[in-house]
Amino acid sequence: MRRMTIVMVVTVALVAAVFVSCKYFRGQILDGPGMERDSADYSVKVDSDSIVRQDITVDERTKEKIVGIIHDLYVAASQNQSDIDSRFACRAWCGMVAAVNKKDNDVAEIGFFNDDYWTMMQDDNPNDLEARDIQFEQLDTEQGRAMVNFILQSSVQTVYMKFVFCRDDGDWLIHDIIRFYNEPDDKEDSFSFMTSMKDYLNESAETASEP
């Protein structure tokens, strides 16, 4: 009887030792290279601030930027600021305007620019200029080109216009201004300032000086 009791005690001790050893080796194996614990073994903390939204595309961000540029331009125009070209126009546009002004000073009696080409007005701009109904006709972020139609509204007049944007030194800047004299769909009744300035510079001095 005493021997049976000793055998049972030894057996229980062996079983306990085997159980502890198995649990130890399970932990070592799961913590080994290439192995992972069950999800219940770890508590995972996720920082929501580190998750970056990927649902806004490059085109959408570019459109928001260009719309903001147009609005900022007409805020400046409403205040009759004089640095609009240097802030919003590309180098090609500024160079063309400078060449036209030089030719005007040399040969022309009236001059090429009768109106402010940003607002299509001769007098000081009203303080309620606003670009409305802005629509993208074209956007190519890879080539750096965009064409945007909009309505320039004020208490003085309503003008249908288009800006042609280019990417100049990484910035989206205006390369051409197109005015529509009726609806924007009437492509024949429009005036491109860039094309007209080029034609004007190609005219002979005698032709340019004619009234």
Backbone torsions as a table, in degrees:
resi	resn	phi	psi	omega
1	MET	NA	-44.1	179.5
2	ARG	-64.4	-36.9	179.2
3	ARG	-64.5	-39.5	179.2
4	MET	-63.3	-38.5	-180.0
5	THR	-64.8	-41.7	179.3
6	ILE	-63.9	-41.1	179.5
7	VAL	-62.2	-43.8	-179.2
8	MET	-63.9	-40.2	179.8
9	VAL	-64.3	-43.8	179.0
10	VAL	-63.5	-39.8	-179.6
11	THR	-63.5	-44.6	179.5
12	VAL	-62.4	-41.1	179.7
13	ALA	-63.4	-40.6	179.5
14	LEU	-65.1	-42.6	179.5
15	VAL	-62.0	-43.0	179.3
16	ALA	-63.2	-41.0	179.8
17	ALA	-65.1	-40.5	178.6
18	VAL	-63.4	-41.4	-179.4
19	PHE	-62.7	-46.0	179.0
20	VAL	-64.2	-40.6	179.8
21	SER	-64.4	-41.7	179.7
22	CYS	-63.0	-41.7	179.8
23	LYS	-65.2	-38.8	178.8
24	TYR	-64.0	-48.4	-178.6
25	PHE	-67.8	-31.4	175.7
26	ARG	-61.2	-43.6	177.5
27	GLY	-63.2	-41.0	179.2
28	GLN	-65.2	-40.7	-178.8
29	ILE	-68.0	-45.1	-177.8
30	LEU	-67.0	-27.2	179.1
31	ASP	-88.7	1.3	-178.8
32	GLY	-77.5	173.0	-178.3
33	PRO	-58.1	132.6	175.2
34	GLY	79.2	0.8	-177.6
35	MET	-110.1	152.4	179.2
36	GLU	-131.4	148.6	174.7
37	ARG	-77.8	163.4	172.6
38	ASP	-64.8	156.6	-178.5
39	SER	-59.5	-24.7	-179.4
40	ALA	-73.2	-17.3	-176.7
41	ASP	-80.0	-20.3	-178.1
42	TYR	-127.7	150.7	170.7
43	SER	-105.8	123.0	-175.3
44	VAL	-100.8	130.2	178.2
45	LYS	-111.1	122.7	-178.7
46	VAL	-107.2	126.2	177.1
47	ASP	-88.4	108.2	-176.3
48	SER	-63.8	-26.8	-179.1
49	ASP	-69.7	-20.0	-178.1
50	SER	-84.8	-6.5	179.8
51	ILE	-85.6	118.8	-177.4
52	VAL	-96.0	131.1	179.2
53	ARG	-69.4	133.8	-179.2
54	GLN	-114.5	10.7	-173.0
55	ASP	-89.3	-2.7	176.7
56	ILE	-100.6	117.8	-176.1
57	THR	-82.3	167.9	177.7
58	VAL	-61.1	-42.6	179.7
59	ASP	-60.8	-41.8	-179.1
60	GLU	-65.7	-41.1	177.7
61	ARG	-65.0	-38.5	179.2
62	THR	-66.3	-41.3	178.1
63	LYS	-61.5	-43.6	178.3
64	GLU	-60.6	-39.8	-179.7
65	LYS	-65.5	-45.6	-177.6
66	ILE	-67.0	-41.6	176.8
67	VAL	-60.3	-40.9	177.1
68	GLY	-62.9	-37.2	177.9
69	ILE	-63.0	-44.7	-179.5
70	ILE	-62.6	-44.6	179.0
71	HIS	-63.0	-43.2	179.7
72	ASP	-63.8	-37.1	179.5
73	LEU	-59.9	-45.2	-175.1
74	TYR	-81.3	-16.4	166.8
75	VAL	-66.6	-44.7	178.0
76	ALA	-64.6	-40.3	179.8
77	ALA	-66.4	-36.2	178.5
78	SER	-64.1	-26.6	178.3
79	GLN	-94.4	6.6	179.1
80	ASN	55.0	40.6	176.6
81	GLN	-71.9	147.6	-171.6
82	SER	-98.9	-1.7	-175.1
83	ASP	-107.8	26.6	-175.7
84	ILE	-64.2	-43.4	-179.4
85	ASP	-58.7	-48.1	-176.2
86	SER	-67.9	-24.5	-178.7
87	ARG	-90.8	-34.2	-168.8
88	PHE	-119.1	-13.0	-176.4
89	ALA	-105.2	151.5	-179.6
90	CYS	-78.1	170.7	-177.8
91	ARG	-64.5	-35.3	179.2
92	ALA	-63.2	-42.1	178.4
93	TRP	-64.5	-48.0	-178.0
94	CYS	-62.4	-37.9	177.5
95	GLY	-66.5	-38.8	179.0
96	MET	-66.7	-43.9	178.9
97	VAL	-61.9	-41.2	178.9
98	ALA	-62.9	-40.2	179.3
99	ALA	-66.8	-39.1	178.7
100	VAL	-66.0	-44.6	179.6
101	ASN	-62.5	-37.3	177.7
102	LYS	-65.1	-42.4	178.7
103	LYS	-65.7	-38.4	176.7
104	ASP	-58.1	-43.7	-178.8
105	ASN	-66.3	-29.1	-176.3
106	ASP	-84.5	-41.5	-168.6
107	VAL	-130.1	-26.5	-169.7
108	ALA	-88.5	147.3	177.5
109	GLU	-94.4	-34.9	-177.9
110	ILE	-97.4	-44.4	-177.7
111	GLY	102.0	154.5	-176.6
112	PHE	-75.1	-42.3	-174.7
113	PHE	-92.6	108.3	175.1
114	ASN	-89.3	-27.6	-177.6
115	ASP	-124.2	164.7	167.9
116	ASP	-69.1	115.9	-173.6
117	TYR	-69.7	-15.3	176.3
118	TRP	-80.7	-29.9	-174.8
119	THR	-121.9	-10.7	-178.4
120	MET	62.8	34.7	179.2
121	MET	-126.5	152.2	179.4
122	GLN	-94.1	-32.8	-178.1
123	ASP	-94.3	-175.3	176.3
124	ASP	-58.0	144.5	-176.8
125	ASN	-74.1	143.1	174.6
126	PRO	-69.0	160.9	-176.4
127	ASN	-88.5	9.3	-179.4
128	ASP	-117.6	28.1	176.2
129	LEU	-63.2	134.9	-179.7
130	GLU	-151.0	131.9	174.6
131	ALA	-87.7	120.7	-177.5
132	ARG	-121.1	163.8	176.2
133	ASP	51.3	51.2	-178.8
134	ILE	-74.1	122.0	-177.0
135	GLN	-129.7	134.1	178.6
136	PHE	-88.1	116.8	175.0
137	GLU	-82.5	-33.7	179.2
138	GLN	-152.9	143.2	172.9
139	LEU	-147.8	117.7	178.2
140	ASP	-128.7	96.0	-176.3
141	THR	-70.2	-28.9	179.9
142	GLU	-70.1	-42.2	179.2
143	GLN	-85.5	-11.4	179.3
144	GLY	70.3	50.5	-178.2
145	ARG	-142.6	141.4	177.5
146	ALA	-150.3	146.5	174.7
147	MET	-127.2	126.9	-171.8
148	VAL	-129.7	122.2	175.1
149	ASN	-94.8	145.1	177.2
150	PHE	-160.8	169.5	176.6
151	ILE	-110.9	124.0	175.7
152	LEU	-92.1	110.3	-174.0
153	GLN	-109.0	139.9	173.1
154	SER	-156.0	176.2	177.5
155	SER	-71.1	-12.4	-177.5
156	VAL	-93.7	-45.1	-175.5
157	GLN	-160.8	168.9	175.0
158	THR	-122.1	127.1	-176.0
159	VAL	-128.7	132.8	174.1
160	TYR	-90.7	127.2	-173.0
161	MET	-138.5	166.5	172.9
162	LYS	-140.7	136.7	170.7
163	PHE	-107.0	134.1	170.5
164	VAL	-102.7	117.9	-178.5
165	PHE	-99.5	149.5	169.7
166	CYS	-134.1	161.2	175.5
167	ARG	-96.6	116.1	-174.7
168	ASP	-120.4	112.0	-176.7
169	ASP	54.9	39.1	176.6
170	GLY	86.7	-8.8	-179.8
171	ASP	-104.5	145.1	173.8
172	TRP	-83.7	115.5	-176.8
173	LEU	-131.3	161.5	-174.3
174	ILE	-86.1	128.7	-178.3
175	HIS	-103.4	-27.3	-179.3
176	ASP	-153.7	150.4	174.4
177	ILE	-118.9	127.7	179.5
178	ILE	-121.0	129.5	177.7
179	ARG	-108.2	133.7	174.0
180	PHE	-102.6	133.2	-177.7
181	TYR	-89.9	-13.0	172.3
182	ASN	-127.5	-128.3	176.0
183	GLU	-83.5	153.8	-179.9
184	PRO	-60.8	-22.5	178.7
185	ASP	-70.1	-19.1	-179.0
186	ASP	-85.1	82.1	-173.6
187	LYS	-66.6	-25.9	-178.0
188	GLU	-73.0	-26.0	-177.8
189	ASP	-101.2	64.7	-178.4
190	SER	-141.2	164.3	-176.6
191	PHE	-136.2	114.8	176.5
192	SER	-93.4	119.8	-179.8
193	PHE	-66.9	-40.0	-179.1
194	MET	-64.0	-46.5	178.7
195	THR	-63.1	-42.6	-178.5
196	SER	-68.1	-36.4	176.9
197	MET	-65.4	-40.1	177.5
198	LYS	-62.5	-44.7	178.8
199	ASP	-62.3	-40.5	-179.6
200	TYR	-63.6	-42.4	-179.9
201	LEU	-69.2	-24.6	179.3
202	ASN	-84.6	-10.5	178.1
203	GLU	-70.8	155.3	175.5
204	SER	-72.7	160.7	-179.8
205	ALA	-61.1	-36.3	-179.3
206	GLU	-66.3	-42.1	-178.7
207	THR	-67.3	-41.3	-177.4
208	ALA	-65.3	-28.4	-176.4
209	SER	-86.3	-6.5	180.0
210	GLU	-71.0	142.2	-179.8
211	PRO	-69.9	NA	NA
